[in-house]
Amino acid sequence: MSLGAELKALFPGAVGAVRQDPPFEIVTVTDKGAIVSIASFLKASKGFNALMDLTAVDYLGYRSAPRAARFELVYYFFSFSRKARIRLLVPVPDSDAVVQSLTPLYGSANWLEREAWDMYGIRFAGHPDPRRLLLYEEFSGHPLRKDYALTRQQPRVAQIFPGVPPFGAKPAVLKPGEP
């Protein structure tokens, strides 16, 4: 029995389509609320002890058939003992773009979830540090969303590094012996 078929049997209401795309087995998790349970099972019972990556896809305006959810989270897990990979696809609607955090299970989820929040606006409930990761706190919007305007102007922020000259200014030269 494939791992995807096993997940479908164990989580019948939460796992949808299963397909192969070597080296990955791709499993669609239809219930975003089950992601922690499924990830816990993969880690504890199947040895998938590494969350290698987490990203998102914005399907706004996608040309094929309309989708039930605007976003899709894509989780990549790896098992060193089995030398196996699995990809979980989790649809996330725009109206409720919140998913439970995997940070308690996988330390790597900390930064990966912050990046997904920063770029796509998908929140992770229970995340220990939900600040922006790549952009400054005053940044308005999420730049990898398809409805983010390319010509959008962002607010200027105050300089936060004392002693560092503003862009274009020459730095002061230190004299020997000065820190």
ZAKE-10475 format. One record per residue (C-alpha): chain; residue number from 1; residue in three letters; x negated, y negated, z negated. Coordinates in steps of 0.001 Angstrom, whole numbers. Each point is the difference from the previous one (the first is absolute). Last residue first. Layout:
BEGIN
c;k;r;east;north;up
A;NUM;ala;X;Y;Z .
...
END
This chain:
BEGIN
c;k;r;east;north;up
A;179;pro;-35615;-51351;-17697 .
A;178;glu;-2509;-2839;384 .
A;177;gly;-3694;954;-271 .
A;176;pro;-918;-1241;3479 .
A;175;lys;2439;-2663;1190 .
A;174;leu;3307;1078;1452 .
A;173;val;1085;-1363;3349 .
A;172;ala;3525;-1365;91 .
A;171;pro;2263;1790;2444 .
A;170;lys;783;-1653;3346 .
A;169;ala;3642;-822;581 .
A;168;gly;1939;1641;2856 .
A;167;phe;2284;2032;-2217 .
A;166;pro;220;-1390;-3530 .
A;165;pro;-3076;160;-2258 .
A;164;val;-230;2774;-2571 .
A;163;gly;-668;-1404;-3478 .
A;162;pro;3365;1002;-1352 .
A;161;phe;1611;2900;1865 .
A;160;ile;3767;-438;33 .
A;159;gln;398;-2669;2687 .
A;158;ala;3611;-1060;33 .
A;157;val;2339;1681;2414 .
A;156;arg;1285;-1016;3377 .
A;155;pro;3480;1247;785 .
A;154;gln;367;2310;2996 .
A;153;gln;1046;-1013;3505 .
A;152;arg;1898;2487;2154 .
A;151;thr;-1099;164;3642 .
A;150;leu;47;3798;148 .
A;149;ala;3469;123;-1537 .
A;148;tyr;543;3050;-2220 .
A;147;asp;2949;1963;1427 .
A;146;lys;-2158;3014;871 .
A;145;arg;-1167;362;-3573 .
A;144;leu;-3782;224;-114 .
A;143;pro;-378;-3555;-1376 .
A;142;his;2078;278;-3193 .
A;141;gly;1537;-3273;-1103 .
A;140;ser;-1277;-3122;-1768 .
A;139;phe;-3570;-44;-1248 .
A;138;glu;-151;-1706;-3423 .
A;137;glu;-1440;3151;-1624 .
A;136;tyr;-2995;176;2354 .
A;135;leu;-190;2756;2588 .
A;134;leu;-1790;3347;49 .
A;133;leu;1104;1557;-3285 .
A;132;arg;3191;-1695;-1097 .
A;131;arg;966;744;-3580 .
A;130;pro;1990;3077;-1043 .
A;129;asp;-2440;1207;-2686 .
A;128;pro;1286;3042;-1937 .
A;127;his;2441;1211;2700 .
A;126;gly;3173;1297;-1643 .
A;125;ala;2231;-777;2961 .
A;124;phe;-1935;-422;3248 .
A;123;arg;1115;-2892;2187 .
A;122;ile;14;-46;3805 .
A;121;gly;-769;-3534;1195 .
A;120;tyr;-1837;1107;3148 .
A;119;met;-3556;-1406;-253 .
A;118;asp;-352;-770;-3707 .
A;117;trp;2264;2784;-1256 .
A;116;ala;-1697;2591;2222 .
A;115;glu;-3411;-1313;-1163 .
A;114;arg;1025;226;-3653 .
A;113;glu;1155;3569;613 .
A;112;leu;-3385;955;1467 .
A;111;trp;-1880;-1767;-2799 .
A;110;asn;1600;1948;-2833 .
A;109;ala;771;3145;1993 .
A;108;ser;-3683;969;-209 .
A;107;gly;493;846;-3670 .
A;106;tyr;2372;2814;922 .
A;105;leu;2645;1409;-2339 .
A;104;pro;783;-3043;-2182 .
A;103;thr;-491;-2232;3087 .
A;102;leu;2664;1811;2031 .
A;101;ser;2387;-2952;-285 .
A;100;gln;3774;443;457 .
A;99;val;1297;-1612;3181 .
A;98;val;1686;-3389;488 .
A;97;ala;1068;-1496;3333 .
A;96;asp;3741;87;-720 .
A;95;ser;1668;-2106;2725 .
A;94;asp;-2897;581;2403 .
A;93;pro;561;3751;-176 .
A;92;val;-2958;2277;-775 .
A;91;pro;-528;3231;1979 .
A;90;val;-2671;2238;-1575 .
A;89;leu;-2397;1899;2264 .
A;88;leu;-2304;2451;-1762 .
A;87;arg;-3197;1124;1711 .
A;86;ile;-1746;3191;-1065 .
A;85;arg;-3587;1067;241 .
A;84;ala;-1733;3285;-787 .
A;83;lys;-3492;1025;-1018 .
A;82;arg;1676;2298;-2536 .
A;81;ser;-2310;-927;-2900 .
A;80;phe;-565;-3564;1224 .
A;79;ser;3715;-657;399 .
A;78;phe;776;-3221;1843 .
A;77;phe;3012;-2326;-99 .
A;76;tyr;994;-2723;2489 .
A;75;tyr;3097;-2063;-889 .
A;74;val;1916;-1931;2678 .
A;73;leu;2671;-2432;-1176 .
A;72;glu;2689;-685;2583 .
A;71;phe;1740;-3316;357 .
A;70;arg;3234;-1167;1667 .
A;69;ala;2100;2906;-1215 .
A;68;ala;2943;1734;1704 .
A;67;arg;-1742;-192;3344 .
A;66;pro;1364;-1280;3295 .
A;65;ala;-788;2186;3018 .
A;64;ser;-3173;-953;1843 .
A;63;arg;-1217;-3543;689 .
A;62;tyr;-1157;-975;-3499 .
A;61;gly;1375;-3441;-886 .
A;60;leu;-957;315;-3672 .
A;59;tyr;-1829;3307;-406 .
A;58;asp;-2545;-1249;-2557 .
A;57;val;-2529;2718;-820 .
A;56;ala;-1660;446;-3369 .
A;55;thr;-3319;1184;-1373 .
A;54;leu;-1356;2358;-2600 .
A;53;asp;-3338;1723;190 .
A;52;met;-2099;2847;-1366 .
A;51;leu;2153;961;-2956 .
A;50;ala;-2271;2737;-1303 .
A;49;asn;878;2876;-2333 .
A;48;phe;2085;2033;2421 .
A;47;gly;-630;3197;-1968 .
A;46;lys;3268;1785;801 .
A;45;ser;1690;352;-3376 .
A;44;ala;-1024;-3077;-1986 .
A;43;lys;-765;-2479;2797 .
A;42;leu;2660;994;2512 .
A;41;phe;2605;416;-2742 .
A;40;ser;-785;-3423;-1449 .
A;39;ala;169;-1543;3494 .
A;38;ile;3441;1573;531 .
A;37;ser;1300;-1149;-3372 .
A;36;val;-1399;-3520;475 .
A;35;ile;1429;-287;3526 .
A;34;ala;3490;1157;-1020 .
A;33;gly;1553;-3468;-274 .
A;32;lys;-860;-657;3655 .
A;31;asp;2589;2623;998 .
A;30;thr;-494;1012;3654 .
A;29;val;-3599;1142;-473 .
A;28;thr;-1196;792;3521 .
A;27;val;-2776;2595;34 .
A;26;ile;-2906;30;2423 .
A;25;glu;-2496;2870;-127 .
A;24;phe;-3239;-1518;1040 .
A;23;pro;-3087;1389;1776 .
A;22;pro;1801;514;2276 .
A;21;asp;3372;-1635;693 .
A;20;gln;2467;2452;-1475 .
A;19;arg;3600;-809;-824 .
A;18;val;2400;-174;-2938 .
A;17;ala;3247;-1968;110 .
A;16;gly;1934;-774;-3153 .
A;15;val;-1079;283;-3614 .
A;14;ala;1973;-1560;-2867 .
A;13;gly;3203;1993;-244 .
A;12;pro;-1667;3400;230 .
A;11;phe;-3012;-772;-2247 .
A;10;leu;-1434;3477;-726 .
A;9;ala;1086;1570;3312 .
A;8;lys;-1051;-3024;2071 .
A;7;leu;-3306;-166;-1858 .
A;6;glu;-614;3683;796 .
A;5;ala;859;-586;3654 .
A;4;gly;-2487;-2887;81 .
A;3;leu;-2669;2141;-1650 .
A;2;ser;424;2660;2645 .
A;1;met;1363;3410;-921 .
END
